[in-house]
Amino acid sequence: MLRKPNFAVTVTSVILFVYCLLIYRNSPIAYFIFSISPFLVLWTVYTVIRFGIFRSKELTEDEEWGYEDKNKEELGVL
């Protein structure tokens, strides 16, 4: 449960949304959520990086980056 990226993103998003609602009421719970929010974000980032699954094509050796919605020929030179 704690190793599932979807769970981590959902919990963090809901808690930060509740924080946004409580901050206008000057609730002491909002200050507590503010104090733990860096840990929530770090937990989410760690979980997504460590346990997330990459579902896209790998870049070839001569490619520096890639876009899923455009072909390489359509991008042109910047």
MDTraj code that builds the backbone (N, CA, C; nanometers):
import mdtraj as md
import numpy as np

residues = "MET LEU ARG LYS PRO ASN PHE ALA VAL THR VAL THR SER VAL ILE LEU PHE VAL TYR CYS LEU LEU ILE TYR ARG ASN SER PRO ILE ALA TYR PHE ILE PHE SER ILE SER PRO PHE LEU VAL LEU TRP THR VAL TYR THR VAL ILE ARG PHE GLY ILE PHE ARG SER LYS GLU LEU THR GLU ASP GLU GLU TRP GLY TYR GLU ASP LYS ASN LYS GLU GLU LEU GLY VAL LEU".split()
xyz = np.array([
    [0.0827, -0.1189, 0.0000],
    [0.0000, 0.0000, 0.0000],
    [0.0870, 0.1251, 0.0000],
    [0.1880, 0.1284, 0.0837],
    [0.2755, 0.2449, 0.0864],
    [0.3737, 0.2459, -0.0301],
    [0.3807, 0.1365, -0.1041],
    [0.4714, 0.1283, -0.2174],
    [0.4014, 0.1454, -0.3508],
    [0.2757, 0.1831, -0.3486],
    [0.2015, 0.2023, -0.4724],
    [0.2015, 0.3509, -0.5080],
    [0.2539, 0.3858, -0.6251],
    [0.2607, 0.5273, -0.6643],
    [0.1246, 0.5954, -0.6705],
    [0.0218, 0.5249, -0.7182],
    [-0.1114, 0.5863, -0.7261],
    [-0.1639, 0.6234, -0.5875],
    [-0.1379, 0.5371, -0.4903],
    [-0.1816, 0.5645, -0.3536],
    [-0.1090, 0.6874, -0.2973],
    [0.0214, 0.6952, -0.3189],
    [0.0991, 0.8073, -0.2665],
    [0.0553, 0.9397, -0.3284],
    [0.0329, 0.9400, -0.4580],
    [-0.0098, 1.0627, -0.5258],
    [-0.1487, 1.1040, -0.4803],
    [-0.2384, 1.0076, -0.4658],
    [-0.3749, 1.0391, -0.4227],
    [-0.3780, 1.0932, -0.2810],
    [-0.3083, 1.0278, -0.1895],
    [-0.3079, 1.0730, -0.0497],
    [-0.2475, 1.2124, -0.0381],
    [-0.1350, 1.2344, -0.1029],
    [-0.0704, 1.3655, -0.0953],
    [-0.1586, 1.4735, -0.1570],
    [-0.2200, 1.4448, -0.2697],
    [-0.3066, 1.5432, -0.3349],
    [-0.4277, 1.5778, -0.2488],
    [-0.4892, 1.4777, -0.1892],
    [-0.6067, 1.5019, -0.1046],
    [-0.5684, 1.5832, 0.0191],
    [-0.4571, 1.5475, 0.0808],
    [-0.4148, 1.6207, 0.2010],
    [-0.3814, 1.7660, 0.1673],
    [-0.3139, 1.7891, 0.0563],
    [-0.2817, 1.9272, 0.0189],
    [-0.4055, 2.0042, -0.0254],
    [-0.5047, 1.9359, -0.0814],
    [-0.6309, 2.0016, -0.1138],
    [-0.7057, 2.0411, 0.0133],
    [-0.7064, 1.9522, 0.1113],
    [-0.7682, 1.9841, 0.2413],
    [-0.6960, 2.1021, 0.3054],
    [-0.5639, 2.1056, 0.2919],
    [-0.4868, 2.2192, 0.3440],
    [-0.5344, 2.3499, 0.2818],
    [-0.5552, 2.3485, 0.1502],
    [-0.6020, 2.4705, 0.0829],
    [-0.7385, 2.5146, 0.1347],
    [-0.8235, 2.4199, 0.1672],
    [-0.9550, 2.4557, 0.2203],
    [-0.9458, 2.5071, 0.3640],
    [-0.8566, 2.4488, 0.4448],
    [-0.8460, 2.4860, 0.5857],
    [-0.7686, 2.6154, 0.6094],
    [-0.6831, 2.6526, 0.5170],
    [-0.6001, 2.7712, 0.5385],
    [-0.6859, 2.8982, 0.5451],
    [-0.7997, 2.8979, 0.4770],
    [-0.8872, 3.0154, 0.4800],
    [-0.9649, 3.0262, 0.6109],
    [-0.9731, 2.9187, 0.6850],
    [-1.0429, 2.9209, 0.8139],
    [-0.9477, 2.9419, 0.9311],
    [-0.8190, 2.9580, 0.9037],
    [-0.7158, 2.9734, 1.0074],
    [-0.7203, 2.8586, 1.1077],
    [-0.7370, 2.7410, 1.0563],
    [-0.7447, 2.6225, 1.1402],
    [-0.6051, 2.5788, 1.1845],
    [-0.5899, 2.5354, 1.3088],
    [-0.4590, 2.4851, 1.3520],
    [-0.4169, 2.3587, 1.2779],
    [-0.5137, 2.2853, 1.2249],
    [-0.4812, 2.1668, 1.1456],
    [-0.4074, 2.2073, 1.0182],
    [-0.4401, 2.3236, 0.9649],
    [-0.3716, 2.3715, 0.8442],
    [-0.2230, 2.3929, 0.8709],
    [-0.1894, 2.4412, 0.9884],
    [-0.0481, 2.4615, 1.0220],
    [0.0240, 2.3273, 1.0369],
    [-0.0454, 2.2287, 1.0898],
    [0.0136, 2.0950, 1.1003],
    [0.0362, 2.0347, 0.9620],
    [-0.0631, 2.0473, 0.8749],
    [-0.0480, 1.9952, 0.7390],
    [0.0656, 2.0676, 0.6676],
    [0.0766, 2.1969, 0.6889],
    [0.1860, 2.2730, 0.6282],
    [0.3208, 2.2208, 0.6763],
    [0.3288, 2.1840, 0.8023],
    [0.4568, 2.1373, 0.8563],
    [0.4948, 1.9983, 0.8052],
    [0.3972, 1.9142, 0.7724],
    [0.4302, 1.7806, 0.7221],
    [0.4299, 1.7729, 0.5694],
    [0.3902, 1.8786, 0.5014],
    [0.3796, 1.8739, 0.3559],
    [0.5128, 1.8439, 0.2853],
    [0.6283, 1.8929, 0.3312],
    [0.7526, 1.8525, 0.2622],
    [0.7775, 1.7026, 0.2691],
    [0.7438, 1.6412, 0.3807],
    [0.7623, 1.4969, 0.3940],
    [0.6661, 1.4206, 0.3027],
    [0.5446, 1.4715, 0.2900],
    [0.4480, 1.4081, 0.1999],
    [0.4958, 1.4136, 0.0551],
    [0.5469, 1.5293, 0.0155],
    [0.5947, 1.5448, -0.1217],
    [0.7173, 1.4571, -0.1457],
    [0.8090, 1.4529, -0.0499],
    [0.9269, 1.3668, -0.0645],
    [0.8869, 1.2195, -0.0708],
    [0.7914, 1.1789, 0.0110],
    [0.7427, 1.0414, 0.0083],
    [0.6823, 1.0091, -0.1286],
    [0.6046, 1.1031, -0.1828],
    [0.5428, 1.0820, -0.3134],
    [0.6483, 1.0701, -0.4226],
    [0.7446, 1.1603, -0.4220],
    [0.8497, 1.1575, -0.5238],
    [0.9297, 1.0279, -0.5135],
    [0.9677, 0.9893, -0.3930],
    [1.0434, 0.8657, -0.3740],
    [0.9640, 0.7446, -0.4222],
    [0.8371, 0.7385, -0.3877],
    [0.7540, 0.6247, -0.4259],
    [0.7375, 0.6159, -0.5771],
    [0.7154, 0.7287, -0.6422],
    [0.6973, 0.7279, -0.7871],
    [0.8275, 0.6897, -0.8571],
    [0.9392, 0.7442, -0.8119],
    [1.0668, 0.7122, -0.8759],
    [1.1075, 0.5678, -0.8480],
    [1.0903, 0.5223, -0.7277],
    [1.1384, 0.3887, -0.6887],
    [1.0478, 0.2764, -0.7366],
    [0.9158, 0.2954, -0.7281],
    [0.8236, 0.1862, -0.7569],
    [0.7364, 0.2100, -0.8797],
    [0.7477, 0.3248, -0.9431],
    [0.6678, 0.3528, -1.0630],
    [0.7155, 0.2697, -1.1807],
    [0.6279, 0.2477, -1.2744],
    [0.6588, 0.1684, -1.3926],
    [0.6577, 0.2602, -1.5136],
    [0.7674, 0.2582, -1.5892],
    [0.7808, 0.3404, -1.7095],
    [0.7138, 0.2678, -1.8251],
    [0.6108, 0.3293, -1.8831],
    [0.5339, 0.2647, -1.9898],
    [0.5441, 0.3431, -2.1205],
    [0.6624, 0.3549, -2.1706],
    [0.6843, 0.4255, -2.2951],
    [0.8019, 0.3609, -2.3663],
    [0.8277, 0.4043, -2.4891],
    [0.9395, 0.3444, -2.5605],
    [1.0704, 0.4038, -2.5098],
    [1.1721, 0.3224, -2.5081],
    [1.3043, 0.3684, -2.4679],
    [1.3669, 0.4478, -2.5817],
    [1.4478, 0.5459, -2.5480],
    [1.5165, 0.6243, -2.6492],
    [1.6327, 0.5433, -2.7062],
    [1.6584, 0.5634, -2.8347],
    [1.7728, 0.4963, -2.8945],
    [1.9001, 0.5715, -2.8588],
    [2.0119, 0.5178, -2.9021],
    [2.1408, 0.5748, -2.8630],
    [2.1618, 0.7154, -2.9178],
    [2.1065, 0.7473, -3.0368],
    [2.1273, 0.8793, -3.0961],
    [2.0185, 0.9804, -3.0596],
    [1.9258, 0.9436, -2.9756],
    [1.8187, 1.0344, -2.9341],
    [1.8483, 1.0910, -2.7952],
    [1.8293, 1.2218, -2.7821],
    [1.8511, 1.2863, -2.6531],
    [1.7228, 1.2930, -2.5714],
    [1.6108, 1.3124, -2.6356],
    [1.4827, 1.3158, -2.5688],
    [1.3753, 1.2750, -2.6691],
    [1.2587, 1.2560, -2.6244],
    [1.1538, 1.2138, -2.7159],
    [1.0182, 1.2675, -2.6756],
    [0.9333, 1.2798, -2.7744],
    [0.7956, 1.3194, -2.7517],
    [0.7057, 1.2077, -2.8027],
    [0.6030, 1.1759, -2.7299],
    [0.5111, 1.0704, -2.7701],
    [0.4128, 1.1176, -2.8779],
    [0.3834, 1.2467, -2.8830],
    [0.2794, 1.2951, -2.9731],
    [0.3330, 1.3452, -3.1067],
    [0.4642, 1.3518, -3.1277],
    [0.5215, 1.4009, -3.2524],
    [0.6304, 1.3061, -3.3002],
    [0.6419, 1.2951, -3.4290],
    [0.7524, 1.2198, -3.4859],
    [0.8787, 1.3043, -3.4817],
    [0.9923, 1.2400, -3.4849],
    [1.1197, 1.3112, -3.4774],
    [1.1377, 1.4039, -3.5966],
    [1.0852, 1.3649, -3.7123],
    [1.1006, 1.4461, -3.8327],
    [1.0180, 1.5746, -3.8261],
    [0.9089, 1.5747, -3.7517],
    [0.8207, 1.6908, -3.7434],
    [0.8735, 1.7988, -3.6492],
    [0.9655, 1.7635, -3.5611],
    [1.0124, 1.8595, -3.4625],
    [1.0996, 1.9679, -3.5218],
    [1.1851, 1.9368, -3.6155],
    [1.2724, 2.0347, -3.6763],
    [1.3823, 2.0773, -3.5811],
    [1.4521, 2.1839, -3.6168],
    [1.5614, 2.2359, -3.5360],
    [1.5155, 2.3646, -3.4691],
    [1.5470, 2.3797, -3.3423],
    [1.5042, 2.4999, -3.2703],
    [1.5923, 2.6155, -3.3005],
])
top = md.Topology()
chain = top.add_chain()
for i, resn in enumerate(residues, 1):
    res = top.add_residue(resn, chain, resSeq=i)
    for name in ("N", "CA", "C"):
        top.add_atom(name, md.element.get_by_symbol(name[0]), res)
traj = md.Trajectory(xyz[None], top)
